[in-house]
């Protein structure tokens, strides 16, 4: 490093290069999205915890997905809103590393939870008679805990490799939160190992799980086509189509961001794609997965009627 270079103690998030009026418009819009994320996922958690009829493996995993979505939104959206109001306000180095670590932890955990949920649906539809013996509560808790632990450990690997790097000027981070690839671009050191590990991690938690999920749903689709009952077939297909929508949205955007070669998509395009991934996915998950489910709708109606009569 040259003599005029100093270590960075804080980062300035560039966010959105737009005018003040549009920034205020986005602030209001993103605030609404943030409220919808908290309300939607919070409603799912409340309904699942209050209604014993929803105390099944599928809703157990859905509750964990809701927790991940809330945590991920709380980790990134407030910083985004602060940047829209005060574009020149920096984030400390420690705060940036913490935000990056939490984002990676929640993203990895969600990847693994989606695989677990596809396995749960595979057993429920392809092996219905053995479902209760295979998906015991001990197995469900083990699968959920494993998803969380592996998610945190994978994020910890990236953090341990990144912390020894030297960071020097400029401190401007071309993103709306501390995303790992954007942070690595500011390092005044060789980041080849870090980039390889990001790609390896993406392949391990995105490509592998994605194909595992697709294979599970191929078997599920074949089993659905064999169901004699029209009502049972429609219910199974409705649940699985909802799950496939979430899987497609989540894995599709994540694979484009972290597995596709860097030169294939412009940097700005990937930045806004990550905005969709971290803001819209948590908002859509409750609508796609749960709130359009008849069992959840029935529980919500009973709760509202109970509140009116009390």
TIDO-550802 format. One line per 4 residues: number of its first residue (from 1); for each residue z negated, y, x negated of N, C-alpha, C. Coordinates in steps of 0.2 Angstrom, whole numbers. Example, Ala and Ser with C-alpha at 12.3 -4.5 7.8 and 13.67 -1.06 7.14 Angstrom:
<nodes>
1 = -39:-28:-66:-39:-22:-62:-39:-16:-66  -35:-11:-64:-36:-5:-68:-39:0:-64
</nodes>
This chain:
<nodes>
1 = 0:-6:-4:0:0:0:0:6:-4  3:11:-2:4:18:-5:-3:21:-5  -4:26:-9:-10:30:-10:-11:34:-4  -6:36:0:-7:40:6:-9:36:12
5 = -9:30:12:-10:26:18:-18:24:19  -20:25:25:-27:24:26:-28:18:31  -33:15:32:-35:9:36:-35:12:43  -33:9:48:-33:11:55:-40:9:58
9 = -43:13:61:-50:12:65:-49:12:72  -43:15:75:-41:15:82:-34:15:83  -32:13:89:-25:13:91:-23:18:96  -17:20:96:-15:25:102:-10:21:106
13 = -11:19:112:-7:15:116:-2:20:119  5:19:118:10:23:120:11:22:127  10:16:130:11:15:137:18:17:140  18:21:145:25:23:148:27:30:146
17 = 33:30:142:35:37:140:39:40:146  34:43:151:37:46:157:33:53:158  36:57:162:33:63:164:26:63:167  22:69:167:15:69:171:16:67:178
21 = 21:69:182:21:68:189:22:60:190  26:57:186:28:50:187:21:46:185  18:49:180:12:45:178:7:45:183  6:51:187:1:51:192:3:46:198
25 = 10:46:199:12:41:204:11:34:203  12:32:196:11:26:194:3:24:194  -1:29:192:-8:28:193:-10:26:200  -8:30:205:-9:28:212:-7:21:214
29 = -1:19:212:2:13:213:-1:7:210  -3:8:203:-6:3:200:-13:2:202  -16:7:204:-23:7:207:-23:3:213  -18:4:218:-18:0:224:-17:-8:222
33 = -12:-9:217:-11:-16:215:-18:-19:212  -21:-15:209:-28:-18:206:-33:-19:211  -33:-15:217:-37:-16:222:-35:-23:226  -28:-24:227:-26:-30:230:-28:-36:226
37 = -27:-35:219:-29:-41:215:-36:-43:216  -41:-38:216:-48:-40:217:-49:-42:224  -46:-39:229:-48:-41:236:-45:-48:237  -39:-49:235:-35:-55:237:-39:-61:234
41 = -40:-61:227:-43:-66:224:-51:-67:225  -54:-61:227:-61:-61:229:-61:-64:236  -57:-63:240:-57:-66:247:-56:-74:246  -52:-76:242:-51:-83:241:-57:-86:238
45 = -60:-83:233:-67:-86:231:-72:-86:236  -72:-81:240:-78:-81:245:-76:-86:251  -70:-87:253:-69:-92:258:-70:-99:255  -68:-100:249:-69:-107:246:-77:-108:246
49 = -81:-104:244:-88:-105:243:-91:-105:249  -89:-102:254:-93:-102:261:-91:-108:265  -85:-110:265:-83:-116:270:-83:-122:266  -87:-127:268:-88:-133:265:-81:-138:266
53 = -77:-136:271:-71:-140:272:-66:-138:266  -67:-133:262:-63:-131:257:-66:-133:250  -71:-137:250:-74:-140:244:-70:-146:242  -64:-145:240:-60:-151:238:-57:-149:231
57 = -55:-154:228:-52:-153:221:-47:-147:221  -42:-147:226:-37:-142:226:-40:-135:226  -44:-134:230:-47:-128:231:-52:-126:225  -55:-131:222:-59:-130:217:-55:-127:211
61 = -49:-130:210:-45:-127:204:-42:-121:206  -41:-119:213:-38:-113:215:-44:-108:214  -50:-109:215:-55:-105:213:-56:-103:206  -54:-107:202:-54:-106:194:-48:-101:193
65 = -42:-103:196:-37:-98:195:-38:-91:198  -42:-91:203:-43:-84:206:-48:-80:201  -53:-84:198:-57:-81:193:-53:-78:187  -48:-82:184:-44:-81:179:-40:-74:180
69 = -37:-74:186:-33:-68:188:-37:-62:189  -43:-62:191:-48:-57:192:-50:-54:185  -51:-59:181:-54:-57:174:-48:-54:170  -42:-57:170:-36:-55:167:-34:-47:169
73 = -35:-46:175:-33:-40:178:-38:-35:176  -45:-37:176:-50:-32:174:-50:-31:166  -47:-35:163:-46:-34:155:-40:-29:153  -35:-29:157:-29:-25:155:-28:-19:160
77 = -29:-19:166:-27:-14:171:-31:-8:170  -38:-8:169:-42:-2:168:-39:2:162  -38:-1:157:-35:2:151:-28:6:153  -24:2:156:-18:5:158:-19:11:163
81 = -24:11:167:-25:17:171:-28:23:167  -32:21:162:-35:27:158:-29:30:154  -24:26:152:-19:29:148:-14:33:152  -14:31:159:-9:36:163:-13:42:164
85 = -19:42:164:-23:49:165:-24:53:159  -25:49:154:-26:52:147:-22:49:142  -16:50:141:-11:47:137:-13:47:129  -17:53:127:-19:54:120:-25:50:119
89 = -29:47:123:-35:44:122:-34:37:118  -37:37:112:-36:30:109:-41:25:111  -39:19:108:-44:13:109:-46:11:102  -52:9:102:-55:7:95:-52:1:93
93 = -52:0:86:-50:-7:83:-53:-13:86  -60:-12:87:-64:-18:89:-62:-19:97  -62:-13:101:-60:-14:108:-53:-17:108  -48:-15:104:-41:-18:104:-42:-25:103
97 = -45:-27:98:-46:-35:96:-49:-39:102  -54:-36:105:-57:-39:110:-53:-40:116  -49:-35:118:-44:-35:123:-39:-40:122  -36:-40:116:-31:-45:114:-34:-52:115
101 = -40:-53:112:-43:-60:113:-44:-62:120  -47:-58:124:-48:-60:131:-41:-61:135  -36:-57:133:-30:-58:137:-27:-65:135  -27:-67:129:-24:-73:126:-29:-79:129
105 = -35:-78:129:-39:-83:132:-38:-85:139  -37:-79:143:-36:-80:151:-29:-83:152  -24:-80:148:-17:-83:148:-16:-90:147  -20:-92:141:-19:-99:139:-23:-104:145
109 = -29:-101:147:-32:-105:152:-28:-106:159  -25:-100:161:-20:-101:167:-15:-106:166  -12:-106:160:-7:-111:158:-9:-118:160  -15:-119:157:-18:-126:157:-20:-128:164
113 = -23:-123:168:-25:-124:175:-19:-126:179  -13:-123:178:-7:-124:182:-5:-131:181  -6:-134:175:-4:-141:174:-9:-145:177  -16:-144:177:-21:-148:180:-19:-148:188
117 = -18:-142:191:-16:-142:198:-10:-146:200  -5:-146:196:1:-150:197:-1:-157:197  -5:-159:192:-8:-166:192:-12:-168:198  -16:-163:200:-20:-165:207:-15:-166:213
121 = -10:-162:213:-5:-163:219:-1:-169:218  0:-171:212:4:-177:210:0:-183:213  -7:-183:211:-11:-189:213:-12:-189:221  -12:-183:224:-14:-182:231:-8:-185:235
125 = -2:-183:233:4:-185:237:7:-192:235  7:-193:228:10:-200:226:6:-206:226  -1:-204:226:-6:-210:226:-12:-208:231  -10:-207:237:-15:-204:242:-21:-209:243
129 = -20:-215:243:-25:-220:244:-30:-220:238  -28:-218:232:-32:-219:226:-35:-212:224  -33:-207:228:-35:-200:226:-42:-199:225  -46:-201:230:-53:-200:230:-57:-203:224
133 = -54:-209:222:-57:-212:216:-54:-209:209  -48:-206:209:-46:-203:203:-48:-196:202  -48:-192:207:-50:-185:207:-57:-184:209  -62:-188:205:-69:-187:207:-71:-180:204
137 = -77:-178:207:-79:-171:205:-81:-171:197  -83:-177:194:-84:-177:187:-77:-175:183  -72:-178:186:-65:-177:183:-63:-170:184  -64:-168:190:-62:-161:191:-65:-156:187
141 = -72:-156:186:-76:-152:182:-74:-152:174  -72:-159:172:-70:-160:165:-64:-156:164  -59:-157:169:-52:-154:168:-53:-146:168  -57:-144:172:-57:-136:172:-61:-134:166
145 = -66:-137:164:-70:-135:158:-65:-136:152  -61:-141:151:-57:-142:146:-51:-136:145  -49:-134:151:-44:-129:152:-47:-122:149  -53:-121:151:-56:-115:148:-58:-115:141
149 = -61:-121:139:-62:-121:132:-56:-121:127  -51:-125:129:-45:-125:125:-42:-118:125  -42:-114:131:-39:-107:131:-43:-103:126  -49:-103:126:-53:-99:122:-52:-101:114
153 = -52:-107:113:-51:-109:106:-44:-107:103  -39:-108:107:-32:-106:105:-32:-98:104  -35:-94:108:-35:-87:107:-39:-85:101  -45:-89:99:-49:-88:93:-45:-89:87
157 = -40:-94:87:-36:-96:81:-32:-89:80  -29:-86:85:-25:-80:83:-29:-75:81  -35:-74:84:-40:-68:82:-42:-69:74  -44:-75:72:-46:-77:66:-40:-75:61
161 = -34:-77:62:-28:-76:58:-27:-68:58  -28:-65:63:-26:-58:63:-31:-53:60  -38:-54:60:-43:-50:58:-42:-48:50  -41:-53:46:-40:-52:39:-34:-47:37
165 = -30:-46:41:-24:-42:40:-26:-35:39  -22:-31:35:-23:-24:34:-19:-20:39  -21:-15:42:-18:-11:46:-17:-4:44  -12:-1:44:-11:6:41:-6:10:46
169 = -5:16:44:-1:21:49:6:18:50  9:20:55:6:24:61:2:20:65  -3:23:69:-8:19:73:-5:18:80  1:21:82:4:21:88:6:13:90
173 = 3:11:96:5:4:98:10:5:104  16:2:103:21:3:108:19:-2:114  14:-1:118:12:-6:123:7:-2:128  6:-5:134:1:-2:138:-6:-6:137
177 = -6:-11:133:-13:-14:131:-11:-17:125  -17:-20:122:-16:-23:115:-13:-30:115  -7:-30:115:-3:-37:115:-2:-39:108  -3:-45:107:-3:-48:100:3:-46:96
181 = 9:-47:99:15:-45:95:16:-38:93  14:-34:98:14:-26:97:9:-25:91  3:-28:91:-2:-27:86:0:-29:79  4:-35:79:6:-37:72:11:-33:69
185 = 15:-29:73:20:-24:70:17:-19:67  10:-17:68:7:-12:64:4:-14:58  4:-20:56:0:-23:50:5:-22:44  1:-19:39:5:-18:33:4:-24:28
189 = 5:-30:31:4:-36:27:9:-41:30  10:-46:26:15:-52:28:12:-55:35  15:-55:40:13:-58:47:17:-64:49  20:-67:44:25:-73:45:20:-78:48
193 = 15:-80:45:10:-85:48:8:-84:55  6:-78:56:4:-76:63:9:-77:68  15:-75:66:21:-75:71:23:-82:72  22:-87:67:24:-94:68:18:-97:72
197 = 12:-95:71:7:-97:76:7:-95:83  10:-89:84:11:-87:91:16:-91:94  22:-92:90:27:-96:93:24:-104:94  21:-106:90:18:-113:90:13:-113:96
201 = 9:-108:97:4:-108:103:8:-108:109  13:-104:109:17:-103:115:21:-109:117  23:-113:112:27:-119:114:21:-124:117  15:-124:114:10:-129:115:8:-128:122
205 = 7:-122:124:4:-120:131:9:-118:136  15:-117:134:20:-115:139:25:-120:140  29:-122:135:35:-126:135:33:-134:137  28:-136:134:25:-143:135:22:-143:142
209 = 17:-139:144:15:-139:151:20:-138:156  25:-134:155:30:-132:160:34:-138:161  36:-142:156:40:-148:158:36:-154:161  29:-154:159:25:-159:162:24:-157:169
213 = 23:-151:171:23:-148:178:29:-150:182  35:-149:179:41:-150:182:42:-158:184  40:-162:179:40:-169:180:36:-171:185  30:-168:186:25:-170:191:28:-168:198
217 = 32:-163:198:34:-160:205:41:-164:207  44:-167:202:50:-171:203:47:-178:206  42:-181:204:39:-186:207:36:-185:214  33:-179:214:31:-177:221:36:-176:226
221 = 42:-173:224:47:-172:229:50:-179:231  51:-184:226:53:-190:228:48:-193:233  41:-192:232:36:-195:237:37:-192:244  38:-185:244:38:-181:250:44:-184:254
225 = 50:-185:251:56:-188:255:55:-194:258  50:-198:255:48:-205:258:43:-204:264  40:-199:265:35:-198:270:38:-198:277  35:-203:281:38:-204:288:36:-199:293
229 = 30:-196:292:28:-191:297:31:-184:295  34:-181:300:37:-175:300:32:-170:298  26:-170:301:21:-165:300:18:-165:293  17:-172:291:14:-173:284:19:-171:279
233 = 26:-172:280:31:-170:275:31:-163:275  31:-159:281:31:-152:281:25:-149:277  19:-152:278:13:-149:275:13:-150:268  16:-156:265:16:-157:258:21:-153:255
237 = 27:-152:258:32:-148:255:30:-141:255  26:-138:260:24:-131:260:19:-130:254  15:-134:253:10:-134:248:13:-134:241  18:-139:240:21:-139:233:26:-134:232
241 = 29:-131:237:34:-126:236:30:-119:234  24:-118:237:20:-113:235:18:-113:228  16:-119:226:14:-121:219:20:-119:214  26:-122:216:32:-121:212:34:-113:211
245 = 32:-109:216:34:-102:216:29:-99:210  23:-101:210:18:-98:205:20:-100:198  22:-107:198:23:-110:191:30:-106:188  35:-105:193:41:-102:191:40:-95:188
249 = 36:-91:192:34:-84:190:31:-84:184  25:-88:183:21:-87:177:24:-90:171  27:-96:171:30:-99:165:36:-95:163  40:-94:168:47:-90:167:46:-84:163
253 = 42:-79:165:41:-73:162:37:-74:155  33:-79:155:29:-80:148:34:-83:143  38:-88:145:43:-91:140:48:-86:138  50:-81:142:55:-76:140:51:-72:135
257 = 45:-70:136:41:-66:131:40:-69:124  38:-75:124:35:-78:118:39:-83:115  43:-86:119:47:-92:116:54:-90:114  57:-86:118:64:-83:117:64:-79:111
261 = 69:-80:107:70:-76:100:69:-69:102  66:-65:97:65:-58:98:71:-54:99  77:-56:96:83:-52:97:86:-53:103  84:-58:107:88:-59:113:87:-54:119
265 = 81:-51:119:79:-46:124:76:-40:121  78:-34:123:76:-28:120:68:-28:121  65:-24:116:57:-24:116:55:-20:122  58:-15:124:56:-12:130:56:-16:136
269 = 61:-20:137:62:-25:142:56:-30:143  55:-32:137:49:-37:136:42:-34:138  42:-28:136:36:-24:138:35:-24:146  40:-22:149:40:-21:156:39:-28:160
273 = 42:-33:156:41:-40:159:34:-42:159  31:-40:153:24:-42:153:19:-38:158  22:-32:160:18:-28:165:19:-32:172  25:-35:173:25:-39:179:21:-45:179
277 = 21:-48:173:17:-54:172:9:-53:173  7:-47:170:0:-46:170:-3:-42:176  2:-39:180:0:-35:186:2:-39:192  8:-41:193:11:-44:199:9:-51:200
281 = 9:-55:195:7:-62:196:0:-63:199  -6:-59:196:-12:-60:199:-13:-58:206  -8:-53:208:-8:-50:215:-5:-55:220  1:-59:217:5:-63:221:1:-70:222
285 = -2:-72:217:-5:-79:217:-9:-80:224  -14:-76:226:-18:-77:232:-13:-78:238  -8:-74:238:-3:-74:244:1:-80:244  3:-82:238:8:-88:238:4:-95:238
289 = -2:-95:235:-6:-101:234:-10:-102:240  -14:-97:243:-19:-99:247:-19:-95:254  -17:-89:254:-18:-85:260:-13:-87:266  -7:-90:263:-2:-93:268:-3:-100:270
293 = -9:-103:267:-11:-110:268:-14:-110:275  -13:-115:279:-16:-115:286:-23:-116:286  -25:-120:281:-33:-122:280:-36:-115:279  -34:-111:274:-37:-105:272:-36:-100:278
297 = -31:-100:281:-30:-95:287:-35:-97:292  -36:-104:293:-41:-106:298:-48:-104:297  -50:-104:290:-56:-102:288:-57:-95:289  -52:-91:287:-52:-84:287:-53:-82:295
301 = -50:-85:299:-51:-83:306:-58:-85:309  -60:-90:307:-67:-92:309:-72:-87:306  -71:-85:300:-76:-81:297:-76:-74:301  -70:-72:302:-69:-65:306:-72:-65:313
305 = -71:-71:316:-73:-72:323:-81:-72:323  -83:-76:318:-91:-76:317:-94:-69:316  -90:-65:312:-93:-59:311:-93:-54:317  -88:-55:321:-87:-51:327:-92:-53:332
309 = -94:-59:333:-99:-62:338:-106:-60:336  -107:-60:329:-114:-59:327:-116:-52:328
</nodes>
